[in-house]
Amino acid sequence: ASSLLYRRVFFKEPNFNFILYRLSSSLPAGVPKLTYRFASSHKYIPRRAVLYVPADDEKKIQKIPSLNVDCAVLDCEDGVALNRKREARLTVVKTLEEFDIGHAEKCVRINSVSSGLAEEDLEVLLQSKTLPSSLMLPKVEHVEERPMCCNIWFCGRGCVPRAPAAL
């Protein structure tokens, strides 16, 4: 009876919904009045066969449907030479919009944040009419890199990080 919940407040974050429960005020002294629970907003997707394809190689991209993979990763990072990064970004957008890769999940592996190329990768991806079902952020060296990418992904370049707002 003392743990009766009377209010739920949701805090949205890219990977999780933070749920804050306010407990009734009839709890004994010293017992916390608030509890937190994390609820994943994603279901588990098994990826038994993952294929990494250089994003600038259209010939290899064309082969994806015949390979019966669970996830096709269009790699803009290590699989692409520095002088071909722009071409790779444009090929990714074209592939996402126009090419059917069958039942395989479409994933894009962007460049690392420390390379200075991740922001441009995200900006080009956001111009696409079709977004990938997953995004891979490689070589994360600092905890601040993930929120930076999430901010660009969800609200564009120059976005100022905000605290989660209650819905």
N, C-alpha and C positions, 0 to 999 in steps of 0.2 A: 504494500500500500504506500509506503514511504517513497518508493521508486517510481511513482506514477509520473509519466511524461505528459506535459501539457503543451509543449511547443517544439516544432522542428524548424530549424533554420538551415538552409543549404548554402554552402560556399562552393562555387564552381572553380575548378583548377583544371588545366589541360588533361591530366591523367586520372584524376580522382575527384569525386564529389566529397567534400568534407561536410559531415553532418554533425551539427551541434545540437545536443539535446539539453533542454533546461528542465531540471528536476524540480519537483514541488518543494516549496520552502519549509515543509514540515520535517525535514531531515534533522537528525541530531547534530549538535555542535561538532565541528571538526570534520564532518563528512563533506566532500566537495559537492557544490551545487550544480556543477556542469560536468558533463562527460563528453568525450569525443569518440566518434567511430568513423573509420575510413571504409568507404564502399567503392569498389572499382566500378567504373562505368564501361568497362570493356569486357568482352567475353574472351575466353582462351581460344586461340586459333593455332592448331598444330601446324608446324612448318617442318615436315620431314625432309623435303628436298628444296633447297634454296639455291637459286642460280644467280650468280653475280655476272652482269654483262656490262662491258664498257659502254657508257651512254653515248659515245660518239660513233659507235660501230653499228650502222643500220643493218648490215648483213647478219650479224649475230643476233640482233633484236628480232629479225624476221624469223629466226629459227625457234624462238621461244615456244610458240604453240605446239610444236611437234615434240617437245621434250618432256611433257607431263610433269612439270614441277609445281610445287605448292605456292612458291613465292619467287617472283622474278625481281631482282634488285638492279635497277638502272644506276650504275655506279658513276658518279660525277667526280669522285675523289681520286683514289690511287690508280684506277683503271684508265684514266684520261691524262694525256700529256698537258702540261701547263698551257701550251700554245693552242690547244683544242678545247679548252674549257667552255668558251662561248658557244661553239658549235655543239658541244655535248648538251648544254642547257636547252638549246633550241630543239635538238633531237628528242630530248625528254618530253618537252611540251607537245611536240608533234606526235610522239608515241602515245602519250596519255590521251590525247584528243582523238586520234584517228586510227590507231592500231589496236585490234582485238588480240590479246595474248591468251585467249581461252579462259580456263577456270583459274589460272594463276593470279595470285594477289600481286598488285602492282606496288612496288616499293621504290623509293628514290633515296639513294645514299648521297647526301650533300657533302661538300667539303667541310673540313674541320673549322671551328670558329677561330682557332689560333692561326690558320692560314690566311685569314682575311677575305676568303672567298665565299663563306657560308651565307653572308647577308645577300649577296648578289644571286646566289643559287635560289634562295627563298623568294626573292623578289620576282625572278623569272617564273618560278613555279606558281606563284600566286596569280600570274597573268593568264595561266592556263584555264580553259573552260572545264577541264576535268582534273581533279586533284588525285594524287596517289592515295591508296588506302593506308599506307604507312610511310613513315619518314625515318631514315636512319641518320643519327648524329654521331659521326665517328670521332675517335680519339679525344674524348672529353677529358680535359685536364683540370678543370676547375668547376665547382658547383654552380658558379654564376653563368656558365655557358648555356645550360638548359633553359633557364628563364629568358635569356636574351633571344634565343631561337623561338621560343613559344610566343614571346611578345611580337616578334616580326610576323610569325605565322598567323596569329589571331588578330592583330590590329595594324600591321604594316610598319614600314620603316619610320624611325624617329619616335616610336611609341614609348611613352613613359610608363614604366612598370607601376601597376596599381595593386593595392591590397584587394583580396577577394571581396566582392560585394554580396551582401545577403539578398536572396531572392524572395 
